[in-house]
Amino acid sequence: MFEIEISDEGKILVEGRLDAAQAVKAQEFLDRVEGQCVLDLGKLEYISSAGLGVLLKTHKRLMGFGSGIKLINVNHHIHDIFRYSGFDKLFEIVAAGD
């Protein structure tokens, strides 16, 4: 299962597994985002290299307009994936509970 939607507060809620099977859906959604992008990953269970690629492509596009992606509510497991891949140096990351 994978869901992506905009909350009432304007945050993008990501839930489930962001893997190769869901990368196109996520990219199509994020391609419509303009300005500062805050992704709430509190319910994200897994992210694959394809999912990381979606975030990187979106981040690069938004950086061209002077903003980027901020990741919030990142659990320990997902944060480890960002750290091991070096993506923790690209994104502003706020851990769950901070």
N, CA, C and O atoms as a GROMACS GRO file, in nm:
protein
  392
    1MET      N    1   0.083  -0.118   0.000
    1MET     CA    2   0.000   0.000   0.000
    1MET      C    3   0.089   0.126   0.000
    1MET      O    4   0.194   0.130   0.064
    2PHE      N    5   0.043   0.225  -0.072
    2PHE     CA    6   0.112   0.354  -0.075
    2PHE      C    7   0.009   0.463  -0.096
    2PHE      O    8  -0.077   0.454  -0.183
    3GLU      N    9   0.019   0.568  -0.014
    3GLU     CA   10  -0.069   0.683  -0.027
    3GLU      C   11   0.014   0.809  -0.016
    3GLU      O   12   0.109   0.816   0.062
    4ILE      N   13  -0.023   0.910  -0.094
    4ILE     CA   14   0.041   1.041  -0.085
    4ILE      C   15  -0.068   1.145  -0.107
    4ILE      O   16  -0.143   1.139  -0.204
    5GLU      N   17  -0.075   1.243  -0.014
    5GLU     CA   18  -0.179   1.346  -0.021
    5GLU      C   19  -0.135   1.470   0.054
    5GLU      O   20  -0.040   1.466   0.133
    6ILE      N   21  -0.204   1.578   0.030
    6ILE     CA   22  -0.175   1.703   0.100
    6ILE      C   23  -0.271   1.716   0.218
    6ILE      O   24  -0.392   1.701   0.202
    7SER      N   25  -0.216   1.744   0.337
    7SER     CA   26  -0.297   1.760   0.457
    7SER      C   27  -0.361   1.899   0.457
    7SER      O   28  -0.329   1.984   0.374
    8ASP      N   29  -0.450   1.920   0.552
    8ASP     CA   30  -0.514   2.051   0.568
    8ASP      C   31  -0.412   2.160   0.600
    8ASP      O   32  -0.434   2.277   0.570
    9GLU      N   33  -0.299   2.121   0.662
    9GLU     CA   34  -0.194   2.217   0.699
    9GLU      C   35  -0.098   2.244   0.583
    9GLU      O   36  -0.008   2.327   0.597
   10GLY      N   37  -0.115   2.175   0.470
   10GLY     CA   38  -0.028   2.195   0.356
   10GLY      C   39   0.093   2.104   0.351
   10GLY      O   40   0.177   2.116   0.262
   11LYS      N   41   0.104   2.014   0.447
   11LYS     CA   42   0.213   1.916   0.444
   11LYS      C   43   0.173   1.801   0.352
   11LYS      O   44   0.055   1.772   0.334
   12ILE      N   45   0.273   1.738   0.294
   12ILE     CA   46   0.247   1.621   0.210
   12ILE      C   47   0.265   1.497   0.296
   12ILE      O   48   0.374   1.470   0.347
   13LEU      N   49   0.159   1.422   0.311
   13LEU     CA   50   0.160   1.301   0.393
   13LEU      C   51   0.193   1.181   0.305
   13LEU      O   52   0.129   1.159   0.202
   14VAL      N   53   0.292   1.105   0.347
   14VAL     CA   54   0.336   0.987   0.272
   14VAL      C   55   0.317   0.866   0.363
   14VAL      O   56   0.364   0.865   0.477
   15GLU      N   57   0.248   0.764   0.311
   15GLU     CA   58   0.217   0.647   0.392
   15GLU      C   59   0.243   0.520   0.314
   15GLU      O   60   0.214   0.511   0.195
   16GLY      N   61   0.299   0.420   0.383
   16GLY     CA   62   0.319   0.289   0.323
   16GLY      C   63   0.460   0.267   0.274
   16GLY      O   64   0.557   0.301   0.342
   17ARG      N   65   0.470   0.209   0.153
   17ARG     CA   66   0.600   0.171   0.096
   17ARG      C   67   0.624   0.249  -0.032
   17ARG      O   68   0.549   0.235  -0.129
   18LEU      N   69   0.728   0.331  -0.033
   18LEU     CA   70   0.767   0.406  -0.153
   18LEU      C   71   0.878   0.327  -0.221
   18LEU      O   72   0.996   0.346  -0.192
   19ASP      N   73   0.838   0.239  -0.312
   19ASP     CA   74   0.933   0.153  -0.384
   19ASP      C   75   0.915   0.172  -0.533
   19ASP      O   76   0.842   0.262  -0.576
   20ALA      N   77   0.981   0.089  -0.612
   20ALA     CA   78   0.977   0.104  -0.758
   20ALA      C   79   0.834   0.097  -0.812
   20ALA      O   80   0.801   0.165  -0.909
   21ALA      N   81   0.750   0.015  -0.751
   21ALA     CA   82   0.612   0.000  -0.797
   21ALA      C   83   0.531   0.128  -0.776
   21ALA      O   84   0.431   0.149  -0.845
   22GLN      N   85   0.572   0.212  -0.681
   22GLN     CA   86   0.496   0.334  -0.648
   22GLN      C   87   0.567   0.461  -0.691
   22GLN      O   88   0.513   0.571  -0.674
   23ALA      N   89   0.686   0.449  -0.747
   23ALA     CA   90   0.767   0.567  -0.779
   23ALA      C   91   0.699   0.659  -0.880
   23ALA      O   92   0.705   0.781  -0.865
   24VAL      N   93   0.635   0.603  -0.981
   24VAL     CA   94   0.569   0.686  -1.082
   24VAL      C   95   0.455   0.765  -1.019
   24VAL      O   96   0.440   0.885  -1.046
   25LYS      N   97   0.375   0.701  -0.936
   25LYS     CA   98   0.264   0.769  -0.867
   25LYS      C   99   0.318   0.883  -0.782
   25LYS      O  100   0.264   0.994  -0.786
   26ALA      N  101   0.423   0.857  -0.706
   26ALA     CA  102   0.481   0.960  -0.619
   26ALA      C  103   0.539   1.074  -0.703
   26ALA      O  104   0.520   1.191  -0.669
   27GLN      N  105   0.609   1.041  -0.812
   27GLN     CA  106   0.671   1.145  -0.894
   27GLN      C  107   0.565   1.233  -0.959
   27GLN      O  108   0.580   1.355  -0.964
   28GLU      N  109   0.459   1.172  -1.010
   28GLU     CA  110   0.351   1.251  -1.071
   28GLU      C  111   0.290   1.346  -0.970
   28GLU      O  112   0.259   1.461  -1.005
   29PHE      N  113   0.271   1.302  -0.848
   29PHE     CA  114   0.216   1.387  -0.743
   29PHE      C  115   0.313   1.501  -0.711
   29PHE      O  116   0.274   1.617  -0.707
   30LEU      N  117   0.439   1.467  -0.688
   30LEU     CA  118   0.538   1.568  -0.647
   30LEU      C  119   0.575   1.664  -0.759
   30LEU      O  120   0.621   1.775  -0.733
   31ASP      N  121   0.555   1.624  -0.884
   31ASP     CA  122   0.581   1.714  -0.996
   31ASP      C  123   0.485   1.834  -0.995
   31ASP      O  124   0.514   1.936  -1.057
   32ARG      N  125   0.374   1.822  -0.927
   32ARG     CA  126   0.276   1.932  -0.918
   32ARG      C  127   0.304   2.027  -0.802
   32ARG      O  128   0.240   2.132  -0.790
   33VAL      N  129   0.399   1.992  -0.717
   33VAL     CA  130   0.431   2.074  -0.600
   33VAL      C  131   0.521   2.189  -0.640
   33VAL      O  132   0.617   2.172  -0.715
   34GLU      N  133   0.489   2.307  -0.588
   34GLU     CA  134   0.572   2.424  -0.611
   34GLU      C  135   0.604   2.488  -0.476
   34GLU      O  136   0.526   2.476  -0.382
   35GLY      N  137   0.718   2.554  -0.467
   35GLY     CA  138   0.758   2.619  -0.342
   35GLY      C  139   0.810   2.519  -0.242
   35GLY      O  140   0.844   2.406  -0.276
   36GLN      N  141   0.816   2.563  -0.116
   36GLN     CA  142   0.867   2.478  -0.009
   36GLN      C  143   0.782   2.352   0.003
   36GLN      O  144   0.659   2.358   0.005
   37CYS      N  145   0.848   2.239   0.012
   37CYS     CA  146   0.782   2.109   0.019
   37CYS      C  147   0.815   2.043   0.153
   37CYS      O  148   0.932   2.012   0.179
   38VAL      N  149   0.714   2.022   0.237
   38VAL     CA  150   0.733   1.953   0.364
   38VAL      C  151   0.666   1.816   0.353
   38VAL      O  152   0.544   1.806   0.338
   39LEU      N  153   0.749   1.713   0.361
   39LEU     CA  154   0.698   1.576   0.355
   39LEU      C  155   0.692   1.518   0.495
   39LEU      O  156   0.794   1.510   0.564
   40ASP      N  157   0.574   1.477   0.537
   40ASP     CA  158   0.555   1.412   0.666
   40ASP      C  159   0.568   1.261   0.641
   40ASP      O  160   0.479   1.200   0.582
   41LEU      N  161   0.679   1.203   0.688
   41LEU     CA  162   0.706   1.062   0.666
   41LEU      C  163   0.670   0.976   0.786
   41LEU      O  164   0.719   0.863   0.798
   42GLY      N  165   0.587   1.027   0.874
   42GLY     CA  166   0.551   0.956   0.997
   42GLY      C  167   0.492   0.818   0.973
   42GLY      O  168   0.504   0.730   1.059
   43LYS      N  169   0.426   0.797   0.859
   43LYS     CA  170   0.365   0.667   0.830
   43LYS      C  171   0.434   0.595   0.715
   43LYS      O  172   0.381   0.497   0.662
   44LEU      N  173   0.553   0.642   0.677
   44LEU     CA  174   0.629   0.574   0.573
   44LEU      C  175   0.697   0.453   0.635
   44LEU      O  176   0.771   0.466   0.732
   45GLU      N  177   0.673   0.335   0.579
   45GLU     CA  178   0.729   0.211   0.631
   45GLU      C  179   0.860   0.174   0.565
   45GLU      O  180   0.946   0.112   0.628
   46TYR      N  181   0.876   0.212   0.438
   46TYR     CA  182   0.993   0.168   0.361
   46TYR      C  183   1.014   0.264   0.244
   46TYR      O  184   0.917   0.315   0.188
   47ILE      N  185   1.140   0.288   0.209
   47ILE     CA  186   1.172   0.363   0.089
   47ILE      C  187   1.288   0.293   0.019
   47ILE      O  188   1.389   0.261   0.080
   48SER      N  189   1.270   0.269  -0.110
   48SER     CA  190   1.373   0.201  -0.190
   48SER      C  191   1.459   0.305  -0.261
   48SER      O  192   1.437   0.425  -0.247
   49SER      N  193   1.557   0.258  -0.337
   49SER     CA  194   1.639   0.350  -0.415
   49SER      C  195   1.555   0.424  -0.517
   49SER      O  196   1.584   0.540  -0.550
   50ALA      N  197   1.451   0.362  -0.569
   50ALA     CA  198   1.361   0.430  -0.662
   50ALA      C  199   1.288   0.544  -0.592
   50ALA      O  200   1.270   0.652  -0.649
   51GLY      N  201   1.246   0.522  -0.468
   51GLY     CA  202   1.182   0.627  -0.389
   51GLY      C  203   1.278   0.740  -0.358
   51GLY      O  204   1.240   0.857  -0.364
   52LEU      N  205   1.402   0.706  -0.326
   52LEU     CA  206   1.504   0.809  -0.302
   52LEU      C  207   1.525   0.891  -0.428
   52LEU      O  208   1.545   1.012  -0.421
   53GLY      N  209   1.522   0.825  -0.544
   53GLY     CA  210   1.537   0.896  -0.670
   53GLY      C  211   1.425   0.996  -0.694
   53GLY      O  212   1.450   1.105  -0.746
   54VAL      N  213   1.303   0.960  -0.657
   54VAL     CA  214   1.189   1.052  -0.669
   54VAL      C  215   1.213   1.177  -0.584
   54VAL      O  216   1.193   1.289  -0.630
   55LEU      N  217   1.256   1.155  -0.460
   55LEU     CA  218   1.281   1.269  -0.371
   55LEU      C  219   1.395   1.355  -0.422
   55LEU      O  220   1.388   1.478  -0.416
   56LEU      N  221   1.501   1.292  -0.473
   56LEU     CA  222   1.614   1.367  -0.525
   56LEU      C  223   1.574   1.452  -0.646
   56LEU      O  224   1.609   1.569  -0.654
   57LYS      N  225   1.502   1.393  -0.738
   57LYS     CA  226   1.457   1.466  -0.857
   57LYS      C  227   1.370   1.586  -0.818
   57LYS      O  228   1.386   1.696  -0.871
   58THR      N  229   1.279   1.564  -0.725
   58THR     CA  230   1.191   1.672  -0.680
   58THR      C  231   1.271   1.780  -0.608
   58THR      O  232   1.248   1.899  -0.629
   59HIS      N  233   1.364   1.739  -0.524
   59HIS     CA  234   1.447   1.834  -0.449
   59HIS      C  235   1.528   1.922  -0.546
   59HIS      O  236   1.534   2.043  -0.530
   60LYS      N  237   1.590   1.860  -0.645
   60LYS     CA  238   1.669   1.936  -0.743
   60LYS      C  239   1.582   2.036  -0.818
   60LYS      O  240   1.623   2.150  -0.839
   61ARG      N  241   1.462   1.994  -0.858
   61ARG     CA  242   1.370   2.084  -0.929
   61ARG      C  243   1.334   2.202  -0.841
   61ARG      O  244   1.336   2.317  -0.887
   62LEU      N  245   1.299   2.175  -0.716
   62LEU     CA  246   1.259   2.283  -0.625
   62LEU      C  247   1.376   2.373  -0.588
   62LEU      O  248   1.358   2.493  -0.569
   63MET      N  249   1.496   2.317  -0.578
   63MET     CA  250   1.615   2.399  -0.549
   63MET      C  251   1.637   2.502  -0.659
   63MET      O  252   1.689   2.611  -0.633
   64GLY      N  253   1.600   2.469  -0.781
   64GLY     CA  254   1.610   2.562  -0.891
   64GLY      C  255   1.523   2.685  -0.873
   64GLY      O  256   1.545   2.788  -0.935
   65PHE      N  257   1.422   2.673  -0.787
   65PHE     CA  258   1.332   2.784  -0.757
   65PHE      C  259   1.360   2.843  -0.619
   65PHE      O  260   1.284   2.926  -0.570
   66GLY      N  261   1.471   2.800  -0.557
   66GLY     CA  262   1.511   2.856  -0.428
   66GLY      C  263   1.447   2.792  -0.307
   66GLY      O  264   1.453   2.849  -0.198
   67SER      N  265   1.385   2.676  -0.322
   67SER     CA  266   1.332   2.607  -0.205
   67SER      C  267   1.387   2.466  -0.202
   67SER      O  268   1.504   2.446  -0.238
   68GLY      N  269   1.311   2.369  -0.163
   68GLY     CA  270   1.359   2.232  -0.155
   68GLY      C  271   1.262   2.148  -0.074
   68GLY      O  272   1.146   2.184  -0.056
   69ILE      N  273   1.312   2.035  -0.026
   69ILE     CA  274   1.229   1.942   0.052
   69ILE      C  275   1.277   1.939   0.196
   69ILE      O  276   1.396   1.934   0.224
   70LYS      N  277   1.180   1.943   0.287
   70LYS     CA  278   1.205   1.921   0.430
   70LYS      C  279   1.130   1.794   0.468
   70LYS      O  280   1.012   1.779   0.435
   71LEU      N  281   1.197   1.703   0.536
   71LEU     CA  282   1.137   1.577   0.580
   71LEU      C  283   1.110   1.583   0.729
   71LEU      O  284   1.200   1.613   0.807
   72ILE      N  285   0.987   1.554   0.770
   72ILE     CA  286   0.953   1.559   0.912
   72ILE      C  287   0.897   1.423   0.956
   72ILE      O  288   0.854   1.342   0.874
   73ASN      N  289   0.898   1.401   1.088
   73ASN     CA  290   0.846   1.279   1.150
   73ASN      C  291   0.913   1.154   1.094
   73ASN      O  292   0.848   1.052   1.071
   74VAL      N  293   1.043   1.163   1.071
   74VAL     CA  294   1.118   1.053   1.012
   74VAL      C  295   1.155   0.952   1.122
   74VAL      O  296   1.223   0.986   1.218
   75ASN      N  297   1.108   0.828   1.106
   75ASN     CA  298   1.138   0.727   1.209
   75ASN      C  299   1.284   0.680   1.196
   75ASN      O  300   1.352   0.711   1.098
   76HIS      N  301   1.329   0.606   1.293
   76HIS     CA  302   1.468   0.564   1.301
   76HIS      C  303   1.510   0.482   1.179
   76HIS      O  304   1.618   0.504   1.123
   77HIS      N  305   1.428   0.388   1.139
   77HIS     CA  306   1.460   0.301   1.025
   77HIS      C  307   1.477   0.382   0.896
   77HIS      O  308   1.574   0.364   0.823
   78ILE      N  309   1.383   0.470   0.868
   78ILE     CA  310   1.389   0.552   0.747
   78ILE      C  311   1.508   0.648   0.754
   78ILE      O  312   1.576   0.671   0.655
   79HIS      N  313   1.532   0.702   0.873
   79HIS     CA  314   1.647   0.792   0.888
   79HIS      C  315   1.778   0.718   0.860
   79HIS      O  316   1.869   0.775   0.800
   80ASP      N  317   1.787   0.593   0.902
   80ASP     CA  318   1.906   0.512   0.872
   80ASP      C  319   1.927   0.499   0.721
   80ASP      O  320   2.040   0.508   0.674
   81ILE      N  321   1.820   0.477   0.647
   81ILE     CA  322   1.830   0.465   0.501
   81ILE      C  323   1.886   0.595   0.443
   81ILE      O  324   1.972   0.591   0.355
   82PHE      N  325   1.836   0.708   0.490
   82PHE     CA  326   1.888   0.836   0.442
   82PHE      C  327   2.035   0.853   0.479
   82PHE      O  328   2.115   0.903   0.400
   83ARG      N  329   2.070   0.812   0.599
   83ARG     CA  330   2.209   0.826   0.644
   83ARG      C  331   2.303   0.736   0.565
   83ARG      O  332   2.409   0.780   0.521
   84TYR      N  333   2.265   0.610   0.547
   84TYR     CA  334   2.350   0.516   0.474
   84TYR      C  335   2.370   0.556   0.328
   84TYR      O  336   2.475   0.530   0.269
   85SER      N  337   2.268   0.620   0.271
   85SER     CA  338   2.276   0.661   0.130
   85SER      C  339   2.342   0.798   0.113
   85SER      O  340   2.372   0.839   0.001
   86GLY      N  341   2.366   0.868   0.225
   86GLY     CA  342   2.423   1.003   0.218
   86GLY      C  343   2.320   1.110   0.192
   86GLY      O  344   2.354   1.228   0.184
   87PHE      N  345   2.193   1.071   0.179
   87PHE     CA  346   2.088   1.168   0.152
   87PHE      C  347   2.057   1.257   0.272
   87PHE      O  348   1.992   1.360   0.258
   88ASP      N  349   2.105   1.217   0.389
   88ASP     CA  350   2.084   1.302   0.507
   88ASP      C  351   2.158   1.435   0.494
   88ASP      O  352   2.128   1.530   0.566
   89LYS      N  353   2.252   1.442   0.403
   89LYS     CA  354   2.326   1.566   0.380
   89LYS      C  355   2.255   1.657   0.279
   89LYS      O  356   2.288   1.774   0.266
   90LEU      N  357   2.157   1.602   0.208
   90LEU     CA  358   2.084   1.678   0.106
   90LEU      C  359   1.958   1.743   0.161
   90LEU      O  360   1.922   1.854   0.121
   91PHE      N  361   1.892   1.675   0.251
   91PHE     CA  362   1.761   1.719   0.300
   91PHE      C  363   1.769   1.768   0.444
   91PHE      O  364   1.853   1.723   0.522
   92GLU      N  365   1.680   1.860   0.477
   92GLU     CA  366   1.659   1.894   0.618
   92GLU      C  367   1.568   1.785   0.674
   92GLU      O  368   1.458   1.764   0.623
   93ILE      N  369   1.615   1.716   0.778
   93ILE     CA  370   1.542   1.603   0.833
   93ILE      C  371   1.512   1.628   0.980
   93ILE      O  372   1.601   1.661   1.059
   94VAL      N  373   1.384   1.612   1.016
   94VAL     CA  374   1.342   1.624   1.154
   94VAL      C  375   1.291   1.487   1.196
   94VAL      O  376   1.194   1.437   1.140
   95ALA      N  377   1.357   1.426   1.294
   95ALA     CA  378   1.321   1.293   1.341
   95ALA      C  379   1.186   1.295   1.411
   95ALA      O  380   1.143   1.397   1.464
   96ALA      N  381   1.121   1.179   1.412
   96ALA     CA  382   0.994   1.164   1.484
   96ALA      C  383   1.020   1.195   1.631
   96ALA      O  384   1.118   1.149   1.690
   97GLY      N  385   0.930   1.272   1.690
   97GLY     CA  386   0.942   1.306   1.831
   97GLY      C  387   1.024   1.432   1.859
   97GLY      O  388   1.027   1.478   1.973
   98ASP      N  389   1.090   1.489   1.760
   98ASP     CA  390   1.168   1.612   1.781
   98ASP      C  391   1.079   1.735   1.771
   98ASP      O  392   1.128   1.847   1.786
   0.00000   0.00000   0.00000
